[in-house]
């Protein structure tokens, strides 16, 4: 009897190859397929040589080499390519078989695919995979969602290859339909926010006159405390990296940032669900602004700012303020991300375990940090916690960091250094803690020009309209409630 594979994997780019090798290392037999079959042959003759990895010449060949129920995972470009492979696979599969999409798909696509394939008897899983090349090879963070009937058949594989944090796999079932890819999308959005915050701190350090080695040493020290994280660690390494000519590489890199869309999807989802995920939104817009390089070069010669953009003062105190500002804004970023997941869960009836999600992000993924352990503890204590900002640990942390945070934002404004993420995080914090906001004026204005009505304090739930000019009517536009 010929050897049968435990799982098939389509797509032999960097992530696909490394995940296959990871699965093989953990005792699973994997059947590898790529649209360009020569890539399969090369993989088998080199990286996969001597391992429990089989090659497939075609999709029918792939399916024929799998144990029942057949488990087929795709790591291909999101969008049409995923649908194309699904359409080709369905006629080859039987009821109960499983299709897994491990790409960066939009959660609405996963929701559609899960429901559509269920009518055909096929179990669909849309899973977030985070950690990049190294994570795929040695332990990624995995966020599976979709048809829960598939989970018992993939659990051992997924939790076997996943990163471990405190001895626990950074992988657990997330929820139905598009839940897995939604959580991965929010993860990526938080990643955008973290990177932007670190970039702004780097910008301020530059304005303070720190050398790159001094910056690197600072990030190295920060990485030993409450800011301990993968992104802080790699920032230190990037700052220390020198080119072949012996000069630092970072200053030579063009200041225009790219993006693949998941941060944008997070911001769009936040608008759709009415959740103020302001920091991630600013991080996305900051990348858009960075892309206007030629316009910025012209504007830099014509638009005036403060007379100096150099920061002076007690360096030790300034560095402590920077650390506190970064920490406080990071708390806000995660608080907003979890608020978004909570609202989406209500709409889609997902039973999200927020402590488990924090654990999934503790290892293997790009935003992994010691910080996430505290988030898990917060939701373990109170699964119904409405905001991380109200957890005692984070409440104390942000109160203690507040003075330095405000000093940094004020200093940045007065020296003309843009800090959109640090600033919007502070604005959100101040808005969230305000018992009263000027939205009463907004609602009065809406009623004035559009008869959109308003509620009176003490009479919530009853909407009224005022004829503000004496010339309008008394008919209210009740269908336009926001």
For each residue, the residues with C-beta under 8 A, 3 or more apart:
1:
2: 65
3: 29 54
4: 29 65 66 67
5: 8 29 30 31 54 65 66 67
6: 23 28 29 30 66 67 71 157
7: 23 28 30 31 66 71 72 73 154 157
8: 5 30 31 32 33 56 62 63 65 66 70 71 72 73
9: 16 19 20 23 30 31 32 33 72 73 74 75
10: 16 33 34 59 62 72 73 74 75 76 85
11: 15 16 34 74 75 76 103
12: 16 17 20 32 33 34 39 40 43
13: 16 17 75
14: 17 18 133 136
15: 11 18 19 75 102 129 132 133 136
16: 9 10 11 12 13 19 20 32 34 75
17: 12 13 14 20 21 43 47 48
18: 14 15 21 22 133 136 137
19: 9 15 16 22 23 75 102 129 136 137 140 161
20: 9 12 16 17 23 24 30 32 48 53
21: 17 18 24 25 47 48 51 53 137
22: 18 19 25 26 136 137 138 139 140 161
23: 6 7 9 19 20 26 28 30 157 160 161
24: 20 21 27 28 29 30 48 51 52 53
25: 21 22 51
26: 22 23 157 160 161
27: 24 52 160
28: 6 7 23 24 52 157 160 161
29: 3 4 5 6 24 52 53 54
30: 5 6 7 8 9 20 23 24 52 53 54
31: 5 7 8 9 53 54 55 56 62 65 66
32: 8 9 12 16 20 40 43 44 48 53 54 55 56
33: 8 9 10 12 40 55 56 58 59 61 62
34: 10 11 12 16 37 39 40 43
35:
36: 39
37: 34 40 41 57 58
38: 41 42
39: 12 34 36 42 43
40: 12 32 33 34 37 43 44 55 56 57
41: 37 38 44 45 55
42: 38 39 45 46
43: 12 17 32 34 39 40 46 47 48 53 55
44: 32 40 41 48 49 53 55
45: 41 42 48 49
46: 42 43 49
47: 17 21 43
48: 17 20 21 24 32 43 44 45 51 53
49: 44 45 46
50:
51: 21 24 25 48
52: 24 27 28 29 30
53: 20 21 24 29 30 31 32 43 44 48
54: 3 5 29 30 31 32 65
55: 31 32 33 40 41 43 44
56: 8 31 32 33 40 59 61 62 65
57: 37 40 61
58: 33 37 61 62
59: 10 33 56 62 63 85 88 89 92
60: 63 64 92
61: 33 56 57 58 64 65
62: 8 10 31 33 56 58 59 65 66 72
63: 8 59 60 66 70 72 89 92 93
64: 60 61
65: 2 4 5 8 31 54 56 61 62
66: 4 5 6 7 8 31 62 63 70 71 72
67: 4 5 6 70
68: 94 96 97
69: 94 96 97 98 123 153
70: 8 63 66 67 93 94 97 98
71: 6 7 8 66 97 98 100 153 154 157
72: 7 8 9 10 62 63 66 89 93 97 98 99 100
73: 7 8 9 10 100 101 102
74: 9 10 11 82 85 99 100 101 102 103
75: 9 10 11 13 15 16 19 102 103 129
76: 10 11 81 82 85 103
77: 81 82 103
78: 81 82 103 104 105 106 109
79: 82 83 105 109
80: 83 84
81: 76 77 78 84 85
82: 74 76 77 78 79 85 86 101 103 105 109 113
83: 79 80 86 87 113
84: 80 81 87 88
85: 10 59 74 76 81 82 88 89
86: 82 83 89 90 99 113 117
87: 83 84 90
88: 59 84 85 91 92
89: 59 63 72 85 86 92 93 99
90: 86 87 93 117 120 122
91: 88
92: 59 60 63 88 89
93: 63 70 72 89 90 97 99 122
94: 68 69 70 97 121
95: 120 121 122
96: 68 69 121 123
97: 68 69 70 71 72 93 94 122 123
98: 69 70 71 72 122 123 124 125 150 153 154
99: 72 74 86 89 93 117 122 123 124 125
100: 71 72 73 74 124 125 126 127 144 150 154
101: 73 74 82 105 110 113 124 125 126 127 181
102: 15 19 73 74 75 127 129
103: 11 74 75 76 77 78 82 129
104: 78 128 181 184 188 260 261 262
105: 78 79 82 101 109 110 126 181
106: 78 109 110 181 185 265
107: 110 111 126 178 179 180 181 182 185 265 269
108: 111 112 178
109: 78 79 82 105 106 112 113 126 178 181
110: 101 105 106 107 113 114 124 126 145 146 177 178 180 181
111: 107 108 114 115 177 178 348
112: 108 109 115 116
113: 82 83 86 101 109 110 116 117 124 126
114: 110 111 117 118 124 126 146 147 176 177 178
115: 111 112 118 119 177
116: 112 113 119 120
117: 86 90 99 113 114 120 122 123 124 147
118: 114 115 121 122 123 124 147
119: 115 116
120: 90 95 116 117
121: 94 95 96 118
122: 90 93 95 97 98 99 117 118
123: 69 96 97 98 99 117 118 146 147 149 150 153
124: 98 99 100 101 110 113 114 117 118 146 147 150
125: 98 99 100 101 144 145 146 147 150 151 154 180
126: 100 101 105 107 109 110 113 114 144 145 146 177 178 180 181
127: 100 101 102 142 143 144 145 146 158 180 181 184
128: 104 141 142 143 144 180 181 183 184 185 187
129: 15 19 75 102 103 135 136 140 141 142 143 184
130: 135 140 141 142 143 184 187 188 361 364 365 366 367
131: 134 135 136 139 140 141 163 364 365 366
132: 15 135 136 366
133: 14 15 18 136 137
134: 131 137 138
135: 129 130 131 132 138 139 140 141 163 364 365
136: 14 15 18 19 22 129 131 132 133 140
137: 18 19 21 22 133 134
138: 22 134 135 163
139: 22 131 135 161 162 163 164 170 363 364
140: 19 22 129 130 131 135 136 161 162 163 170 364 365
141: 128 129 130 131 135 162 163 170 171 187 360 361 363 364 365 368
142: 127 128 129 130 158 161 162 170 171 360 364
143: 127 128 129 130 171 174 180 181 183 184 187 357 360
144: 100 125 126 127 128 151 154 158 171 173 174 180
145: 110 125 126 127 173 174 175 176 177 178 179 180 181 182 183 350
146: 110 114 123 124 125 126 127 150 176 177 178 179 180
147: 114 117 118 123 124 125 150 176
148: 151 173 176
149: 123 152
150: 98 100 123 124 125 146 147 153 154
151: 125 144 148 154 155 173
152: 149 155
153: 69 71 98 123 150
154: 7 71 98 100 125 144 150 151 157 158
155: 151 152 158 159 173
156: 159 160
157: 6 7 23 26 28 71 154 160 161
158: 127 142 144 154 155 161 162 169 171
159: 155 156 162 169 171 172
160: 23 26 27 28 156 157 169
161: 19 22 23 26 28 139 140 142 157 158
162: 139 140 141 142 158 159 169 170 171 364
163: 131 135 138 139 140 141 169 170 363 364 365 368
164: 139 167 168 169 170 363
165: 168 170 359 362 363 368 373
166: 359 362 373
167: 164
168: 164 165 359
169: 158 159 160 162 163 164 172
170: 139 140 141 142 162 163 164 165 359 360 361 362 363 364 365
171: 141 142 143 144 158 159 162 360
172: 159 169 353 356 359 360
173: 144 145 148 151 155
174: 143 144 145 179 180 183 350 352 357
175: 145 179 180 345 348 350 351 352
176: 114 145 146 147 148 179 348 349 350
177: 110 111 114 115 126 145 146 348 350
178: 107 108 109 110 111 114 126 145 146 181 182 348
179: 107 145 146 174 175 176 182 183 345 348 350 352
180: 107 110 125 126 127 128 143 144 145 146 174 175 183 184
181: 101 104 105 106 107 109 110 126 127 128 143 145 178 184 185
182: 107 145 178 179 185 186 269 341 344 350
183: 128 143 145 174 179 180 186 187 341 352 357 360
184: 104 127 128 129 130 143 180 181 187 188 262
185: 106 107 128 181 182 188 189 262 265 266 269
186: 182 183 189 190 266 337 340 341
187: 128 130 141 143 183 184 190 191 337 361 365 366 367
188: 104 130 184 185 191 192 262 263 266
189: 185 186 192 193 262 263 265 266 267 277 280 283 337 340
190: 186 187 193 194 280 333 334 337 367
191: 187 188 194 195 231 263 366 367
192: 188 189 195 196 259 262 263 266 280 283 284 287
193: 189 190 196 197 279 280 283 330 333 337 421
194: 190 191 197 198 229 231 330 333 367
195: 191 192 198 199 231 283
196: 192 193 199 200 279 282 283 286 287 420 421
197: 193 194 200 201 279 283 326 329 330 333 421 422 425
198: 194 195 201 202 231 232 235 326
199: 195 196 202 203 286
200: 196 197 203 204 412 418 419 420 421 422
201: 197 198 204 205 322 325 326 422
202: 198 199 205 206 215 235
203: 199 200 206 207 417 418 419
204: 200 201 207 208 311 322 408 411 412 417 419
205: 201 202 208 210 214 215 218 322
206: 202 203 209 210 215
207: 203 204 309 310 311 415 417
208: 204 205 310 311 315 318
209: 206 310 311
210: 205 206 214 215 218
211: 214 215
212: 215 216 239 240 248 250 251
213: 216 217 239 240
214: 205 210 211 217 218
215: 202 205 206 210 211 212 218 219 239
216: 212 213 219 220 236 237 239 240
217: 213 214 220 221
218: 205 210 214 215 221 222 319
219: 215 216 222 223 232 233 235 236 239
220: 216 217 223 224 236
221: 217 218 224 225
222: 218 219 225 227 228 232 323 326
223: 219 220 227 228 229 232 233 236
224: 220 221 228
225: 221 222 228
226: 327 370 371 397
227: 222 223 232 323 326 327 330 369 371
228: 222 223 224 225 232 369 370 371
229: 194 223 232 233 367 368 369 370 371
230: 233 234 365 366 367 368 369
231: 191 194 195 198 234 235 366 367 369
232: 198 219 222 223 227 228 229 235 236 369
233: 219 223 229 230 236 237
234: 230 231 237 238
235: 198 202 219 231 232 238 239
236: 216 219 220 223 232 233 239 240
237: 216 233 234 240 241
238: 234 235 241 249 250
239: 212 213 215 216 219 235 236 248 250
240: 212 213 216 236 237
241: 237 238 248 249 250
242: 246 247 248 249
243: 246 247 248 249 252
244:
245:
246: 242 243
247: 242 243 251 252
248: 212 239 241 242 243 251 252
249: 238 241 242 243 252 253
250: 212 238 239 241 253
251: 212 247 248
252: 243 247 248 249
253: 249 250
254: 293
255: 290 293
256: 290 291 293
257: 286 287 290 291
258: 287
259: 192 263 264 284 287
260: 104
261: 104 264 265
262: 104 184 185 188 189 192 265 266
263: 188 189 191 192 259 266 267 280 283 284 287
264: 259 261 267 268 284
265: 106 107 185 189 261 262 268 269
266: 185 186 188 189 192 262 263 269 270 277 280 284 337 340
267: 189 263 264 270 271 277 280 281 284
268: 264 265 271 272
269: 107 182 185 265 266 272 273 340 344
270: 266 267 273 275 276 277 280 281 336 340
271: 267 268 274
272: 268 269
273: 269 270 340 343 344 347
274: 271 343
275: 270 336 339 340 343
276: 270 336 339 428 431
277: 189 266 267 270 280 281 336 337 339 340
278: 281 282 336 424 425 427 428
279: 193 196 197 282 283 329 332 333 336 421 424 425 428
280: 189 190 192 193 263 266 267 270 277 283 284 333 336 337
281: 267 270 277 278 284 285 424
282: 196 278 279 285 286 420 421 424
283: 189 192 193 195 196 197 263 279 280 286 287 420 421
284: 192 259 263 264 266 267 280 281 287 288
285: 281 282 288 289 420
286: 196 199 257 282 283 289 290 418 420 421
287: 192 196 257 258 259 263 283 284 290 291
288: 284 285 291 292
289: 285 286 292 296
290: 255 256 257 286 287 293
291: 256 257 287 288
292: 288 289 295 296
293: 254 255 256 290 296 297
294: 297 298
295: 292 298 299
296: 289 292 293 299 300
297: 293 294 300 301
298: 294 295 301 302
299: 295 296 302 303
300: 296 297 303
301: 297 298
302: 298 299
303: 299 300
304:
305: 309 416
306: 309 414 415 416
307:
308: 415
309: 207 305 306 415 416 417
310: 207 208 209 415
311: 204 207 208 209 318 411 415 417
312:
313: 317 318
314: 317 318
315: 208 318 319
316: 319 320
317: 313 314 320 321
318: 208 311 313 314 315 321 322 411
319: 218 315 316 322 323
320: 316 317 323 324 404
321: 317 318 324 325 403 404 405 407 408 411
322: 201 204 205 318 319 325 326 404 408
323: 222 227 319 320 326 327 404
324: 320 321 327 328 400 401 402 403 404 405 408
325: 201 321 322 328 329 401 404 405 407 408 409 422
326: 197 198 201 222 227 322 323 329 330 422
327: 226 227 323 324 330 331 397 401
328: 324 325 331 332 397 398 401 402 404 405 425 426 429
329: 197 279 325 326 332 333 405 421 422 425 426
330: 193 194 197 227 326 327 333 334 371
331: 327 328 334 335 388 389 394 397 398 401
332: 279 328 329 335 336 389 398 425 426 428 429
333: 190 193 194 197 279 280 329 330 336 337 421 425
334: 190 330 331 337 338 371 375 388
335: 331 332 338 339 387 388 389 394
336: 270 275 276 277 278 279 280 332 333 339 340 428
337: 186 187 189 190 193 266 277 280 333 334 340 341
338: 334 335 341 342 354 375 387 388
339: 275 276 277 335 336 342 343 386 387
340: 186 189 266 269 270 273 275 277 336 337 343 344
341: 182 183 186 337 338 344 345 352 354 357
342: 338 339 345 346 352 354 386
343: 273 274 275 339 340 346 347
344: 182 269 273 340 341 347 348 350
345: 175 179 341 342 348 349 350 351 352
346: 342 343 349
347: 273 343 344
348: 111 175 176 177 178 179 344 345
349: 176 345 346
350: 145 174 175 176 177 179 182 344 345
351: 175 345
352: 174 175 179 183 341 342 345 357
353: 172 356 357 379 383
354: 338 341 342 357 358 375 379 383 385
355: 358 359 375 376 377 378 379 380 383
356: 172 353 359 360 376
357: 143 174 183 341 352 353 354 360 361
358: 354 355 361 362 372 373 375 376 379
359: 165 166 168 170 172 355 356 362 372 376
360: 141 142 143 170 171 172 183 356 357 365
361: 130 141 170 187 357 358 365 367 368 372
362: 165 166 170 358 359 368 369 372 373 376
363: 139 141 163 164 165 170 368
364: 130 131 135 139 140 141 142 162 163 170 368
365: 130 131 135 140 141 163 170 187 230 360 361 368
366: 130 131 132 187 191 230 231
367: 130 187 190 191 194 229 230 231 361 372
368: 141 163 165 229 230 361 362 363 364 365 372
369: 227 228 229 230 231 232 362 372
370: 226 228 229 373 374
371: 226 227 228 229 330 334 374 375
372: 358 359 361 362 367 368 369 375 376
373: 165 166 358 362 370 376 377
374: 370 371 377 378 393 394
375: 334 338 354 355 358 371 372 378 379 388
376: 355 356 358 359 362 372 373 379 380
377: 355 373 374 380 381 393
378: 355 374 375 381 382 385 388 391 393 394
379: 353 354 355 358 375 376 382 383 385
380: 355 376 377 383
381: 377 378 385 391
382: 378 379 385 391
383: 353 354 355 379 380
384:
385: 354 378 379 381 382 388 390 391
386: 339 342 390
387: 335 338 339 390 432
388: 331 334 335 338 375 378 385 391 394
389: 331 332 335 394 395 398 429 432
390: 385 386 387 394 395
391: 378 381 382 385 388 394 395
392: 395 396
393: 374 377 378 396 397
394: 331 335 374 378 388 389 390 391 397 398
395: 389 390 391 392 398 399
396: 392 393 399 400
397: 226 327 328 331 393 394 400 401
398: 328 331 332 389 394 395 401 402 429
399: 395 396 402
400: 324 396 397
401: 324 325 327 328 331 397 398 404 405
402: 324 328 398 399 405 406
403: 321 324 406 407
404: 320 321 322 323 324 325 328 401 407 408
405: 321 324 325 328 329 401 402 408 409 422 426
406: 402 403 409 410 426
407: 321 325 403 404 410 411
408: 204 321 322 324 325 404 405 411 412 419 422
409: 325 405 406 412 413 419 422 423 426
410: 406 407 413 414
411: 204 311 318 321 407 408 414 415
412: 200 204 408 409 415 417 418 419 422 423
413: 409 410 416 423
414: 306 410 411
415: 207 306 308 309 310 311 411 412
416: 305 306 309 413
417: 203 204 207 309 311 412
418: 200 203 286 412
419: 200 203 204 408 409 412 422 423
420: 196 200 282 283 285 286 423 424
421: 193 196 197 200 279 282 283 286 329 333 424 425
422: 197 200 201 325 326 329 405 408 409 412 419 425 426
423: 409 412 413 419 420 426 427
424: 278 279 281 282 420 421 427 428
425: 197 278 279 328 329 332 333 421 422 428 429
426: 328 329 332 405 406 409 422 423 429 430
427: 278 423 424 430 431
428: 276 278 279 332 336 424 425 431 432
429: 328 332 389 398 425 426 432 433
430: 426 427 433 434
431: 276 427 428 434 437
432: 387 389 428 429
433: 429 430
434: 430 431 437
435:
436:
437: 431 434 440
438: 441 442
439: 442 443
440: 437 443 444 454
441: 438 444 445
442: 438 439 445 446
443: 439 440 446 447 452 454 455
444: 440 441 447 448 454
445: 441 442 448 449
446: 442 443 449 450 452 454 482
447: 443 444 450 451 452 453 454 465 466 468
448: 444 445 466 468 469
449: 445 446
450: 446 447 477 480
451: 447 465 472 473 475 476 477
452: 443 446 447 476 477 480 481 482
453: 447 463 464 465 476 477 478 481
454: 440 443 444 446 447 463 464 465 466
455: 443 459 460 461 462 463 464
456: 459 462 464
457: 460
458:
459: 455 456 462
460: 455 457
461: 455
462: 455 456 459
463: 453 454 455 476 478 481
464: 453 454 455 456 476
465: 447 451 453 454 474 475 476
466: 447 448 454
467: 470 471 472 473 474
468: 447 448 472
469: 448 472
470: 467
471: 467
472: 451 467 468 469
473: 451 467
474: 465 467
475: 451 465
476: 451 452 453 463 464 465
477: 450 451 452 453 480
478: 453 463 481
479:
480: 450 452 477
481: 452 453 463 478
482: 446 452
